[in-house]
Amino acid sequence: MTSPPDFSPQLRAWIERLGWTVPLLCGALVGIGIRVLYWGKPGQAFNPMQRSFVLLVPILVAAVAVYVAERVERRTWSAYFWIGVVANALFVFGVFLIMIEGIICVILAAPLFGLIGGLAGLGMGAVCRWTRWPRHTMYGVAGLPLLLGGFEQYLPVPQDVHSVERSYIVSAAPDQIWPQLIRAKNIRPSEIGGAWMYRIGVPLPLSAVTELVEGKEVRHITMGKDIHFDQVAADWEPNRRVRRLYQFSADSFPPGALDEHVRIGGAYFDVIDTEYALRPVSGGTELRARMTYRVSTSFNWYARPIAEFLIGNFEETALRFYARRAEVP
């Protein structure tokens, strides 16, 4: 069953001349328009980290793109899928170009939006092929984020706390490694920049220096873009272990230094503590790192595996960094 064309012959001819450009841009522009409406802060209505945005807007973007493409001529099933994927890619890239989102959010969101968009494109293609109400379906999909975004802030958000642990065998004694855990100055990009969190846009660390402040061991972290925060030692056994709690100030993250949606200590993500433990083994020392983190989104099923991968990868990179510095004669 095929629905009758909704466009005039002149409009259809114009879209045909421009090929795939018009359907893809129509979908992307609708998504950007909804993102402009979703300007709420954490805990407020129309917050872009709500399910009504993250899950429903990619569906709308794909539905609009497929609808426009289908009004001109019948498309294949593979075309439905890729129209949804590409329209969402343009949508995500578009909000970056107009400086609504930073590069980190774009990289992390693109795979999810693309997958949802591809599946939604297939669904909209089925509606166009087998029903007479594709336009009504599109209107219904458009109404859902506008309706649900107004009250979703009253729903509870999970506060998932987990730990990631990695270890590395260092060809050095504990008393050679310990000073590196206390004072790491002049950190070069080549030493730690290979970690994926830095590859996707997190500013690189510059130094980590410990000092005694009011009887407490405090490690001052400085990073690119003037990011700075402290790690306060909660447990401290020289040459054996140290566990540090994170402490942020109001100016730890200057405006524009890090995407609000992935900022450490923010509403959606936090690193609670980091622990390093040293244990003598045959041939050197086992250096073990454990980081406890919190993920608080309405789609933790997606955010938590990403956080776990990035933190685990960072730990592996940091362990190799301390090992190389300790092993230098």
N, C-alpha and C positions, 0 to 999 in steps of 0.2 A: 504494500500500500504506500503510495507516495503523496505527500502533501502538495498542494498547488503552490506555484512560485509566489513569493510575497513582494518581489522587487519589480519595478517597472522595466520594460525592455531597455530603455536608455541606461538605467543604473546597472542592469546586468551586463550590458555591453561594455560599460566603463570598467566594471570589476574584471571582466574577462580580459581586457587589454592589459590590466596591471597584474594579472596572474595571481600568485599566492600572496602578494604583498598586502592587499586589502584585508582578507580574512585574518591574517596573522596580526596586523596592526590593530584591527578592531578589537580582537580579544585582548591584546596587550594593553591598549589604552583604557579599556574597561577596568582591567585589574589595577592599573595605576590610579585611576579615579577612585576606586574603592580604598586603595591604600592611603590616599590623601584624606579620606573620611575617617579612617582608622588612625587617629592621632592621639588616642588616650594613653596615659601613663599607667604603670603597673597598678592593678586594683581598680582602674577606672573603666568606664564603658568604652567600647570601640578601641580596644588595645590590640595592636597587631600581633601579639603573642597569644591571642585567644584562638580556640579551636575554630570559631566561626570565620576567622580570617585564614588561618594556616591551612585548613582542610577544605573550606568551601569556596574561597576565592579562586584557587587554581581550577576547580570544577567549572566555575562561571567563565573564566578566561577561555577554557577549552570549548565550552558550550557555545559561546558567542562566535569563536573562530570557525568552528565546524558548521554552525548555522549559516553564517555568511557564505562560506565556501559551497555549501550544499544548495543554497538558493540559486547558484549559477549553473552547476552541473553535478551529476551524481559522482561521488568520490569512492575510492576503494576503502576497504577496512584498514589497510596499512596507512592510507592517507589520513583517516580519522585520528589514528594514534599519533602520528607525527605532527599533525596540525596542533593537537593539544600540547605536545611536548615543546614544539618550537614557539608557540604563542606564549607559553609560560616562561620560556627562557628569555624571550624579548621583554616580558613583563618584569621579571626579576632584574634584568640588566637595565631596564628603563628606570626603576626606582633608585638604582645606583647612580645612573647618569644625572638625575635631578637631585641627587645628594640627600635622599630620604633615608637610604640604608647604606651602611659601609660595606667594604669588600668582604669582610669576614661573614657577615650575615648572608650576603649574596652567595658565597661559595657553599655555605652550610645549607641554605634553603633550596638552592637550585635542583639538587637531585630529588628531593621530596616533591617539590612543585612539578617537576617534569614528569615524575611517575604518576602522580595524581592526575595531572593534565592529560597524559596519554590514555589512561583508563577512562577518564571522563569524556575524552574525544570519541572513544569507541562507544560509550553509552549514548552520547548525543547522536552519533551516526546511526545507531540502532533506532533511536526515536525518530530520526528523519526518514529512515527507510520504512519503518513498520507502523507508524502512527500518522495521524493528521494534526497533531498538536505540538510540533517542535517549538513554535514561537511561544506557546503557553508554558512549555517546559522551561525555556530559557528565562522567561519572566519569573517563574517560580524559583529557579535557582538563584536569580539575582536578588530576590526578596529575602532569602534565608540569611545571608550575612548581615544585611541591614536590620533584620528583625532580631536575630540572636545576639548580635554584638551589643545590643542595648541592655541586656541583663545577665550575660554570661559571667560578668565580674562577681556575681553573688555566689557562684559555684566554687567549691573548695578546689585548691590547687595542690597536687601532691608535693611533699617535701622529702624526696628520696635522698638518703645519705648512704654512700658506698665508699669503699676503699680500693685502691689499686696498688699493687706491690710488684716491684721488679728487683733483681739482684744482678751483681756483676763481680767477677773475680779480678781483683786488682793485684798486680805484681809489686806490692809494696806493703810495708808494715803499717799497723793502725796509726802509730804515732807520725807516720809520713802523710797519711791521708787526712787525719783530723785537722791539721792547719788549713787544708783546702776547703773544708766544710765551714770553717770559721771566717776565712777571709779570701774572697775571690775578686781580685781587682782587675781592671782592664780586660774585661771579657771580650774576645774578638768574635765577629760574626762567624768566622770559619770554625770556631770551637763548638758553637751550640746552635748556629742558625739552621742546621739541617732538620731540627725538630719540626713536625708538621704544623704545630700551632704558630710557629714563626713564619713558615712558608706561606700560610694563608693570610698573614697580615698582622699578627700580634707583634708589637714592638719588641726588639731584641733587648735582653738584659745587658747592662753595662758593668755593674759591680754589685757585690754582696759582701758587706763588711760588718762584723760583729763588734759591739762595744758594751761596756757595763753601764747601764742607766738605772739609777736608783736601786742598785742591788740586783738588777735583772740583766741577763744576757739578751741583748736586742740586736737583731741582724737587720741592717738597713739595705733595702733592695732599691736600686735605681735602674730604670729602663729607658728606652727611647721615647720620644715625645713627652718628656718630663714626667713620666709615670714614676711614682715612688711610694713605697709602703714598708712596713716593718714586719718582722717575724720575731715574736717574743718566746724565749725558751721556756717551756713548761717542765720538761725533764732534761737533765743535763749530766752526763757521765763522760768526762774527757776520755777520748780514745775508745769509747764503747758505743754511746748512743746519744742522740739529741732529738727532741721533739719540739717543734716550734708551732705556735699559734699565729695566725695572720691578724694583722692590725692595720686598718685603713683609716685615713683622715679624709676630711672633706675635699681636700685638693689632691688626693692620691692619683686621680685620673682626670687630668685637664680636659675641657670640652674638645671633642673630636679625637682624643687620643685612642679610644677604644669603643667599639660599638656598645651601646647601652644594653642591648639584649644578651651580650656575652661577657659583660664586665664582671670581673672577680669581686665578690662581695655584694653583688647586685641582687635584684629580686629573683632572677632566674638561675643564677649560677654562683657558687662560692667554693673556695678551697678552705677547708676548716683547719687542717694542720698537715704538716709534713714531718716525717720521722726518718732519720738516717741511723742505721745500726751497723757496727763493724764487728766482724767475728774472724779471728785468725783461722786459716785453713792451710792445708798443704799447698805450698807454692805462693802464698800471699795472704790476702784478706778478702773475705766476702763482704762487699758493701751492699747493703740492702736499703731500698727507699720505699716508703709507703706514704701515700697521700690520701687523705679523706676529703671527699667533696660532696656538695649538695647540688642537685638538679631540681628545679621547681618550675615545671611547665605543664601545660595541659596535654602535652604530647611527649611525655618522658620516654615512651616506647621508641621514639626516634632520637631524642636529645641525649638520653643516657648512654647508648652505645657510642655515640660520637664523642661525648665527654670522656668516656672510659678509654677509647682509642687514643685521643689526643693526650690525655694525662699519662697513660702508659708509655706512649712514644716519647713524651717529654722526659719521663723518668729514665728511660734507657739512654737518651741523649745526655742527660745530666750526669748519670753514673759514668759514662765514658769520658765526659769532660773532667770530672774529679780524678778519674783513674789516670788520664794522660798527664795531668798536672802533677799528681803524686809520684808517677813513675819517672819523671824527668830527673836525672841525676843532679 
